[in-house]
């Protein structure tokens, strides 16, 4: 897979005129006999796609983060119009820093903020809740029955009497802990969001919405007033805002990777060419994404980084071949053709392996991951042209530094002669082809694998931390979330079970009794703070209609009494059921949205539904459907991630094994190539446990990316080793020549790939920092695993005493 793959020695042609331009295959002749047209095409394509790349939008969609085909999500989609405020919702808390909420100045500020938020496009105004919205009502039991009205007195004037009336209404409305803080120093505005912009009809732009909230809502914050904003849209908005800083890291990645390539080649002109070619691949990708209708979201921001790193590190192979040929005295044009001739098919195989490794992610039924799989595959496909064609053609014009070419040749000769640090390192690796060294390497690897396999059993699906784990713990969002969580008894992590009945069926005693039983079961489940349901409200109002007698604090079998209580509940809380009384939410407020909490609540709800749901053929029966609310949707997403991880493993390893089998045409060689990848995956999952990283939408692609790229190392080393074994070389001889020919390229690719992503560790976006650490580990560990385990496994699986037959040479 490298330019030094052992072949019949290419003749040294110092003068281009002496080269047979009719040599080589049809593709080579087509490319190099039309070099100017190739470069012109690249220039035009880069300009055109660069223009469209500038139009690429950065956004994220709530719906694209969830598995649309999940039965739980389908239930949510089916009934979401009947469940206002139980999906994508913003929560804005306004604090009085110098007093409590019963302050005319505070209430005036709250009113202005409420009105400003009401007018922001994308807010579902019909179901917006705050002290100033008439949908928030109080109710009270009197001698005449249940009476009520809006919490904010209609005749509010800011005087002492109005304030006292508001205080009484808040107490009667039972909203302390939900819309009013427990310490009554702040109140909350709940604003459900529309999925589409009401004026343009386009998906809601969370970046724009977040900026609007900062400019218009956060502007109310001063010495006396605190403003805290939480919700999915704000998380995404903060992630998008953080992408501007991430672009700085892209610049660092370019610089660091370029330095490593220059240290390898010591040729400035060709290093600059490789950097330019790698950047052009990124430009092509971004332009094609816009033309194909994709957006760049915070969860796919790794794609441009990855495409740049792959393009730059692999492009160094082309330059390495030209360096060696030019060092031997070959003309730069001829050297470029030699390199193209030797490397096009092996390079194509490597890129196809990368494409397959990324493309298998489409089996995960979460749109944002599918988009990542498709766009990454497109990016690697672009590299087939910018890496395999553009770089050799461009180098045929500019060539390489003569001094760098001589230096590369001298270093190669030095290694072959056993001189220098690299030669000593290679000699150490040579011992792994012997039985003693092979046994030690395999035993050590087995021990590490067993230990990390035990550790990885503790890997959890979903979030492991409160707040927004995608952001740093000290981010403004997580500080806001901590404030809200500490002062409100009912969290924003709502798990909603949907009860469906025939029209007016929610009034029936049987349905209400089942709902009440489920609510009681959930309240007894660890992690559930409280529940809210029509059944609980009906019990309260039944007692209210009986002069507040505690004896009537129950669900009445008398349908007339229950009808009156349900009717009063629908007036007091319009969102407690739909107008047809056929879709009724049961809301469980969770202490957090950690993976274990969600799993417990989900299990309890599923068990109850299985026991009490009416049969599918019973159209008049009562059913409990999962799930809605932010926690319910996240629980459904965790299920898809858990189900998808096994399918992804089978697909990515299966596809990679098939490509290795086609390349080597040897089952034993395929096993040798695959074992280091499997071990690296196990260690990576253990590392996630040690770092406190859960397996979720943001981290799921890391393993596929690591396998898709990591298999290249085995392709580099084994292709040369097996070729030489086929010619009769012993394993020790073949592996040492493989190291001489490709060892430095393997090290360069591993280090350059790692250098391209390690800068993410300082990203303001926490999940990107996590991915940077994990990818850096996988790139380096795959490289080390290939260098150590390939000779050790080959000792037992690729018989060193006989030539290896049936294997292809790159």
TAVEN-V8886 format. One record per residue. RES is the residue in three letters. SS is DSSP state (H for helix, E for strand, C for the rest). PHI is phi in degrees with one decimal (NA if undefined). Layout:
res: [RES:RES]
ss: [SS:SS]
phi: [PHI:PHI]
This chain:
res: [UNK:UNK:UNK:UNK:UNK:UNK:UNK:UNK:UNK:UNK:UNK:UNK:UNK:UNK:UNK:UNK:UNK:UNK:UNK:UNK:UNK:UNK:UNK:UNK:UNK:UNK:UNK:UNK:UNK:UNK:UNK:UNK:UNK:UNK:UNK:UNK:UNK:UNK:UNK:UNK:UNK:UNK:UNK:UNK:UNK:UNK:UNK:UNK:UNK:UNK:UNK:UNK:UNK:UNK:UNK:UNK:UNK:UNK:UNK:UNK:UNK:UNK:UNK:UNK:UNK:UNK:UNK:UNK:UNK:UNK:UNK:UNK:UNK:UNK:UNK:UNK:UNK:UNK:UNK:UNK:UNK:UNK:UNK:UNK:UNK:UNK:UNK:UNK:UNK:UNK:UNK:UNK:UNK:UNK:UNK:UNK:UNK:UNK:UNK:UNK:UNK:UNK:UNK:UNK:UNK:UNK:UNK:UNK:UNK:UNK:UNK:UNK:UNK:UNK:UNK:UNK:UNK:UNK:UNK:UNK:UNK:UNK:UNK:UNK:UNK:UNK:UNK:UNK:UNK:UNK:UNK:UNK:UNK:UNK:UNK:UNK:UNK:UNK:UNK:UNK:UNK:UNK:UNK:UNK:UNK:UNK:UNK:UNK:UNK:UNK:UNK:UNK:UNK:UNK:UNK:UNK:UNK:UNK:UNK:UNK:UNK:UNK:UNK:UNK:UNK:UNK:UNK:UNK:UNK:UNK:UNK:UNK:UNK:UNK:UNK:UNK:UNK:UNK:UNK:UNK:UNK:UNK:UNK:UNK:UNK:UNK:UNK:UNK:UNK:UNK:UNK:UNK:UNK:UNK:UNK:UNK:UNK:UNK:UNK:UNK:UNK:UNK:UNK:UNK:UNK:UNK:UNK:UNK:UNK:UNK:UNK:UNK:UNK:UNK:UNK:UNK:UNK:UNK:UNK:UNK:UNK:UNK:UNK:UNK:UNK:UNK:UNK:UNK:UNK:UNK:UNK:UNK:UNK:UNK:UNK:UNK:UNK:UNK:UNK:UNK:UNK:UNK:UNK:UNK:UNK:UNK:UNK:UNK:UNK:UNK:UNK:UNK:UNK:UNK:UNK:UNK:UNK:UNK:UNK:UNK:UNK:UNK:UNK:UNK:UNK:UNK:UNK:UNK:UNK:UNK:UNK:UNK:UNK:UNK:UNK:UNK:UNK:UNK:UNK:UNK:UNK:UNK:UNK:UNK:UNK:UNK:UNK:UNK:UNK:UNK:UNK:UNK:UNK:UNK:UNK:UNK:UNK:UNK:UNK:UNK:UNK:UNK:UNK:UNK:UNK:UNK:UNK:UNK:UNK:UNK:UNK:UNK:UNK:UNK:UNK:UNK:UNK:UNK:UNK:UNK:UNK:UNK:UNK:UNK:UNK:UNK:UNK:UNK:UNK:UNK:UNK:UNK:UNK:UNK:UNK:UNK:UNK:UNK:UNK:UNK:UNK:UNK:UNK:UNK:UNK:UNK:UNK:UNK:UNK:UNK:UNK:UNK:UNK:UNK:UNK:UNK:UNK:UNK:UNK:UNK:UNK:UNK:UNK:UNK:UNK:UNK:UNK:UNK:UNK:UNK:UNK:UNK:UNK:UNK:UNK:UNK:UNK:UNK:UNK:UNK:UNK:UNK:UNK:UNK:UNK:UNK:UNK:UNK:UNK:UNK:UNK:UNK:UNK:UNK:UNK:UNK:UNK:UNK:UNK:UNK:UNK:UNK:UNK:UNK:UNK:UNK:UNK:UNK:UNK:UNK:UNK:UNK:UNK:UNK:UNK:UNK:UNK:UNK:UNK:UNK:UNK:UNK:UNK:UNK:UNK:UNK:UNK:UNK:UNK:UNK:UNK:UNK:UNK:UNK:UNK:UNK:UNK:UNK:UNK:UNK:UNK:UNK:UNK:UNK:UNK:UNK:UNK:UNK:UNK:UNK:UNK:UNK:UNK:UNK:UNK:UNK:UNK:UNK:UNK:UNK:UNK:UNK:UNK:UNK:UNK:UNK:UNK:UNK:UNK:UNK:UNK:UNK:UNK:UNK:UNK:UNK:UNK:UNK:UNK:UNK:UNK:UNK:UNK:UNK:UNK:UNK:UNK:UNK:UNK:UNK:UNK:UNK:UNK:UNK:UNK:UNK:UNK:UNK:UNK:UNK:UNK:UNK:UNK:UNK:UNK:UNK:UNK:UNK:UNK:UNK:UNK:UNK:UNK:UNK:UNK:UNK:UNK:UNK:UNK:UNK:UNK:UNK:UNK:UNK:UNK:UNK:UNK:UNK:UNK:UNK:UNK:UNK:UNK:UNK:UNK:UNK:UNK:UNK:UNK:UNK:UNK:UNK:UNK:UNK:UNK:UNK:UNK:UNK:UNK:UNK:UNK:UNK:UNK:UNK:UNK:UNK:UNK:UNK:UNK:UNK:UNK:UNK:UNK:UNK:UNK:UNK:UNK:UNK:UNK:UNK:UNK:UNK:UNK:UNK:UNK:UNK:UNK:UNK:UNK:UNK:UNK:UNK:UNK:UNK:UNK:UNK:UNK:UNK:UNK:UNK:UNK:UNK:UNK:UNK:UNK:UNK:UNK:UNK:UNK:UNK:UNK:UNK:UNK:UNK:UNK:UNK:UNK:UNK:UNK:UNK:UNK:UNK:UNK:UNK:UNK:UNK:UNK:UNK:UNK:UNK:UNK:UNK:UNK:UNK:UNK:UNK:UNK:UNK:UNK:UNK:UNK:UNK:UNK:UNK:UNK:UNK:UNK:UNK:UNK:UNK:UNK:UNK:UNK:UNK:UNK:UNK:UNK:UNK:UNK:UNK:UNK:UNK:UNK:UNK:UNK:UNK:UNK:UNK:UNK:UNK:UNK:UNK:UNK:UNK:UNK:UNK:UNK:UNK:UNK:UNK:UNK:UNK:UNK:UNK:UNK:UNK:UNK:UNK:UNK:UNK:UNK:UNK:UNK:UNK:UNK:UNK:UNK:UNK:UNK:UNK:UNK:UNK:UNK:UNK:UNK:UNK:UNK:UNK:UNK:UNK:UNK:UNK:UNK:UNK:UNK:UNK:UNK:UNK:UNK:UNK:UNK:UNK:UNK:UNK:UNK:UNK:UNK:UNK:UNK:UNK:UNK:UNK:UNK:UNK:UNK:UNK:UNK:UNK:UNK:UNK:UNK:UNK:UNK:UNK:UNK:UNK:UNK:UNK:UNK:UNK:UNK:UNK:UNK:UNK:UNK:UNK:UNK:UNK:UNK:UNK:UNK:UNK:UNK:UNK:UNK:UNK:UNK:UNK:UNK:UNK:UNK:UNK:UNK:UNK:UNK:UNK:UNK:UNK:UNK:UNK:UNK:UNK:UNK:UNK:UNK:UNK:UNK:UNK:UNK:UNK:UNK:UNK:UNK:UNK:UNK:UNK:UNK:UNK:UNK:UNK:UNK:UNK:UNK:UNK:UNK:UNK:UNK:UNK:UNK:UNK:UNK:UNK:UNK:UNK:UNK:UNK:UNK:UNK:UNK:UNK]
ss: [C:C:C:C:C:C:C:C:C:C:C:C:C:C:C:H:H:H:C:C:C:C:C:C:C:H:H:H:H:H:H:H:C:C:H:H:H:H:H:H:H:H:H:H:H:H:H:H:H:H:H:H:H:C:C:C:C:E:C:C:C:C:H:H:H:C:C:C:C:C:H:H:H:H:H:H:H:H:H:H:H:H:C:C:C:C:C:C:E:E:E:E:E:E:E:E:C:C:C:C:C:C:C:H:H:H:H:H:H:H:H:H:H:H:H:H:H:H:C:C:C:C:E:C:H:H:H:C:E:C:C:C:C:C:C:C:E:E:E:E:E:E:C:C:E:E:E:E:E:E:C:C:C:C:C:C:C:C:C:H:H:H:H:H:H:H:H:H:H:H:H:H:H:C:C:E:C:C:C:E:C:C:C:C:C:E:E:E:E:E:E:E:E:C:C:E:C:C:C:C:C:C:E:C:C:H:H:H:H:H:H:H:H:H:H:H:H:H:H:H:C:C:C:C:E:E:E:E:E:E:C:H:H:H:H:H:H:H:H:H:H:H:H:H:H:H:H:H:H:H:H:H:H:H:H:H:H:H:H:H:H:H:H:H:H:C:C:H:H:H:H:H:H:H:H:H:H:H:H:H:H:H:H:H:H:H:H:H:H:H:H:C:C:C:C:E:C:H:H:H:C:H:H:H:H:H:H:H:H:H:H:H:H:H:H:H:H:H:H:H:H:H:H:H:H:H:H:C:C:C:C:H:H:H:H:H:H:H:H:H:H:H:H:H:H:H:H:H:H:H:H:H:H:H:H:H:H:H:H:H:H:H:H:C:C:C:H:H:H:H:H:H:H:H:H:H:H:H:H:H:H:H:H:H:H:H:H:H:H:H:H:H:H:H:H:H:H:H:C:C:C:H:H:H:H:H:H:H:H:H:H:H:H:H:H:H:C:C:C:H:H:H:H:H:H:H:H:H:H:H:H:H:H:C:H:H:H:H:H:H:H:H:H:H:H:H:H:H:H:H:H:H:H:H:H:H:C:C:C:C:E:C:C:C:C:C:C:C:C:C:E:C:C:C:C:H:H:H:H:H:H:H:H:H:H:H:H:C:C:C:C:C:C:E:E:E:E:E:E:E:C:C:C:C:H:H:H:C:H:H:H:H:H:H:H:H:H:H:H:H:H:H:H:C:C:C:C:E:E:E:E:E:C:H:H:H:H:H:H:H:H:H:H:H:C:C:C:C:C:H:H:H:C:C:C:C:C:C:H:H:H:H:H:H:H:H:H:H:H:H:H:H:C:C:C:C:C:C:C:C:C:C:E:E:E:E:E:E:E:E:C:C:C:C:H:H:H:H:H:H:H:H:H:H:H:H:H:H:H:H:H:H:C:C:C:C:C:C:C:C:C:C:E:E:E:E:E:E:H:H:H:H:H:H:H:H:H:H:H:H:H:H:H:H:H:H:H:H:H:H:H:H:H:H:H:H:H:H:H:H:H:H:H:H:C:C:H:H:H:H:H:H:H:H:H:H:H:H:H:H:H:H:H:H:H:H:H:H:H:H:H:C:C:C:E:C:H:H:H:H:H:H:H:H:H:H:H:H:H:H:H:H:H:H:H:H:H:H:H:H:H:H:H:H:H:H:C:C:C:C:H:H:H:H:H:H:H:H:H:H:H:H:H:H:H:H:H:H:H:H:H:H:H:H:H:H:H:H:H:H:H:H:C:C:E:H:H:H:H:H:H:H:H:H:H:H:H:H:H:H:H:H:H:H:H:H:H:H:H:H:H:H:H:H:H:H:H:C:C:C:C:C:C:C:C:C:C:C:C:C]
phi: [NA:-111.9:-66.1:-102.7:-55.1:-65.7:-138.7:-58.0:-57.1:-72.7:-65.0:-76.7:-123.5:-72.3:-117.9:-58.9:-63.9:-86.2:-87.1:-81.8:-68.8:-90.7:-76.4:84.6:-80.7:-61.0:-63.8:-60.0:-64.1:-62.9:-73.7:-82.3:-82.8:-134.3:-59.7:-62.8:-71.0:-62.8:-66.2:-64.8:-61.0:-62.6:-62.2:-65.8:-61.9:-65.7:-65.8:-66.2:-69.5:-64.1:-61.4:-73.4:-61.9:-67.0:-90.4:-63.5:-91.2:-107.9:-158.5:-147.7:-121.5:-58.7:-68.3:-79.6:-92.5:-124.1:-76.7:-63.0:-87.0:-61.6:-58.7:-67.0:-70.0:-63.6:-62.4:-62.9:-61.2:-64.7:-115.2:-65.3:-67.2:-93.5:-124.8:-62.8:80.1:-112.3:-132.1:-89.9:-134.3:-96.2:-127.3:-119.2:-104.5:-115.0:-107.9:-96.5:-71.7:-113.2:-179.7:-112.8:-75.9:-88.1:-129.5:-53.5:-65.7:-62.9:-64.1:-67.3:-64.1:-59.5:-63.8:-63.6:-64.9:-60.0:-68.5:-65.2:-63.8:-57.6:-90.4:-73.9:-59.4:104.8:-81.8:-80.9:-65.2:-63.1:-118.4:-71.5:-121.9:-169.0:-60.9:-95.8:-100.5:-66.2:-69.3:-87.5:-126.5:-112.2:-144.6:-149.3:-88.8:-127.5:-61.5:-92.5:119.9:-96.7:-122.1:-172.4:176.4:-64.2:-62.3:-76.3:-54.9:-59.3:-103.4:-57.6:-130.6:89.9:-81.1:-62.2:-65.7:-64.2:-63.2:-65.9:-64.8:-63.4:-59.4:-66.6:-64.0:-64.1:-64.3:-73.4:-80.3:56.1:-113.2:-72.6:103.4:-116.2:-95.1:-125.2:-63.4:-59.7:-88.3:56.7:-102.5:-153.1:-137.3:-114.3:-111.5:-103.8:-127.0:-62.4:-110.2:-81.5:-79.5:-123.7:-65.8:-64.9:-96.2:-93.9:78.1:-84.3:-54.4:-59.8:-88.1:-69.0:-64.1:-66.2:-61.2:-63.4:-64.3:-64.5:-62.4:-66.6:-76.3:-103.2:-96.7:-64.7:-63.2:-75.0:-72.6:-152.6:-63.4:-101.9:-125.9:-109.1:-126.2:-129.2:-125.8:-134.8:138.3:-54.3:-60.9:-73.0:-58.7:-64.4:-60.1:-68.5:-64.9:-63.6:-61.9:-69.3:-64.7:-62.5:-70.7:-63.3:-60.0:-63.5:-66.0:-61.5:-62.0:-63.4:-61.0:-59.7:-65.7:-65.2:-62.8:-62.9:-62.9:-64.2:-64.3:-65.2:-62.3:-77.2:-102.6:57.1:-125.5:-67.5:-64.7:-74.2:-63.7:-61.7:-63.8:-62.7:-62.3:-63.4:-66.4:-65.6:-66.1:-62.4:-62.4:-66.2:-61.3:-59.5:-60.5:-63.8:-64.7:-66.5:-60.2:-64.8:-65.2:-88.6:86.5:-89.7:-119.2:-93.2:-106.9:-57.4:-84.5:-114.7:-67.5:-69.5:-61.0:-59.0:-58.8:-66.2:-63.6:-62.9:-62.7:-63.7:-61.8:-72.2:-67.7:-75.0:-63.5:-62.7:-62.4:-63.9:-66.0:-62.9:-63.4:-68.5:-57.0:-67.6:-67.2:-65.1:-61.9:-81.9:107.5:-78.2:-63.9:-59.5:-65.5:-65.4:-60.9:-63.1:-68.1:-58.7:-63.8:-59.7:-63.0:-78.1:-108.0:-62.6:-67.0:-61.2:-64.0:-63.2:-61.7:-61.9:-69.0:-63.0:-63.3:-60.5:-60.0:-62.4:-58.9:-82.3:-65.0:-65.0:-64.8:-65.1:-72.4:-79.0:-83.3:-130.4:-51.9:-66.1:-74.1:-63.3:-60.8:-61.3:-62.1:-69.4:-67.1:-66.4:-62.5:-62.3:-61.7:-68.9:-62.4:-58.4:-64.2:-56.6:-86.6:-70.2:-93.5:-82.5:-109.1:-60.8:-62.9:-61.3:-64.7:-65.1:-67.6:-67.2:-92.4:-88.6:64.5:-130.6:-63.5:-57.3:-65.0:-65.5:-64.0:-64.8:-64.1:-62.0:-66.9:-65.3:-65.4:-63.7:-63.6:-63.6:-66.3:-60.2:-80.8:83.8:-103.5:90.5:-63.1:-62.1:-63.3:-66.3:-64.3:-60.8:-61.9:-63.5:-69.2:-58.2:-65.9:-73.4:-82.4:-89.6:-58.4:-62.7:-63.5:-64.7:-63.6:-63.2:-62.2:-70.2:-64.7:-63.0:-63.9:-64.4:-63.2:-60.0:-65.1:-64.3:-61.6:-69.3:-64.0:-67.3:-64.2:-68.6:-63.4:-87.3:-65.3:-106.7:-90.2:103.3:-77.0:-111.0:-125.7:-71.5:74.0:-112.6:-62.9:-65.5:-109.8:-63.0:-57.3:-95.2:-67.7:-59.4:-61.9:-68.2:-67.7:-60.6:-63.3:-63.2:-62.7:-63.9:-62.1:-76.9:-116.4:-120.6:-70.3:-108.2:-77.8:-86.6:-86.3:-105.7:-106.2:-114.0:-101.8:-98.5:-94.6:-113.6:-142.5:-62.4:-52.2:65.6:-72.2:-71.1:-84.5:-74.9:-58.0:-60.4:-66.7:-65.7:-64.9:-64.6:-62.7:-66.0:-66.0:-66.1:-61.1:-65.3:-62.3:-67.3:-63.3:-86.0:-86.5:-55.3:101.3:-98.2:-79.6:-164.3:-130.2:-139.8:-154.4:-62.7:-62.5:-65.2:-65.4:-64.2:-60.3:-62.4:-73.5:-62.3:-66.4:-63.0:-73.0:-111.4:62.4:75.2:-68.4:-64.5:-64.0:-98.5:-78.8:-156.8:-88.7:-84.7:-78.5:-76.4:-62.8:-65.0:-65.5:-64.8:-58.8:-65.5:-67.7:-65.8:-61.0:-65.6:-65.0:-68.5:-75.2:-69.2:-133.7:-61.1:-93.2:-78.0:-161.3:-82.9:-65.2:-85.1:57.7:-121.4:-127.4:-130.0:-85.4:-111.8:-101.8:-107.6:-89.7:-96.3:-67.6:-163.5:-115.2:-66.7:-57.4:-66.1:-61.8:-61.7:-63.8:-63.3:-65.0:-62.4:-63.7:-61.7:-66.8:-63.5:-61.1:-64.2:-62.7:-64.2:-78.2:-117.3:-65.9:-66.6:-63.4:-56.0:-77.3:-86.4:-71.8:-100.1:-84.3:-100.9:-132.2:-112.8:-111.7:-105.5:-153.0:-134.6:79.5:-59.2:-72.0:-64.7:-67.1:-67.3:-63.0:-64.6:-65.6:-61.3:-62.8:-64.5:-63.0:-64.9:-69.9:-77.0:-64.7:-66.8:-61.1:-66.7:-58.8:-61.5:-71.3:-70.0:-73.3:-63.3:-65.3:-65.5:-64.0:-62.7:-65.7:-64.4:-63.2:-66.8:-73.0:-91.6:52.3:-150.9:-64.7:-62.1:-64.9:-64.3:-63.1:-60.0:-72.2:-84.8:-57.6:-58.9:-66.7:-64.1:-62.2:-61.6:-62.5:-63.0:-64.5:-62.8:-67.7:-66.0:-61.6:-63.4:-64.5:-63.1:-87.8:70.9:-107.9:-85.6:-89.1:-148.3:-55.5:-72.4:-104.2:-58.1:-67.6:-59.0:-66.6:-62.9:-63.8:-62.5:-70.9:-60.4:-86.4:-64.6:-66.4:-57.8:-60.5:-65.9:-62.1:-60.1:-74.7:-69.6:-60.5:-74.0:-57.9:-68.0:-59.5:-72.3:-64.0:-63.1:-89.1:106.1:-72.5:-72.9:-60.4:-60.5:-65.3:-65.4:-67.4:-63.8:-66.3:-62.9:-65.0:-60.1:-81.4:-123.1:-57.4:-67.2:-66.2:-59.3:-63.6:-61.8:-61.5:-62.0:-68.5:-66.7:-61.5:-64.5:-63.2:-71.5:-117.3:-64.7:-64.1:-62.2:-58.1:-100.7:-68.5:-68.3:-91.2:-61.9:-67.3:-71.3:-61.9:-60.8:-63.8:-61.5:-64.6:-66.1:-67.8:-58.6:-60.3:-66.0:-63.3:-72.1:-69.8:-60.7:-63.3:-64.6:-61.7:-65.4:-65.6:-90.7:-84.6:-59.8:-66.6:-66.2:-67.4:-62.8:-58.4:-98.3:-101.9:-112.7:-54.2:-74.3:-89.6:-128.3:-60.9:-86.6:-96.6:77.1:-113.8:-89.2:-99.9:-69.2]
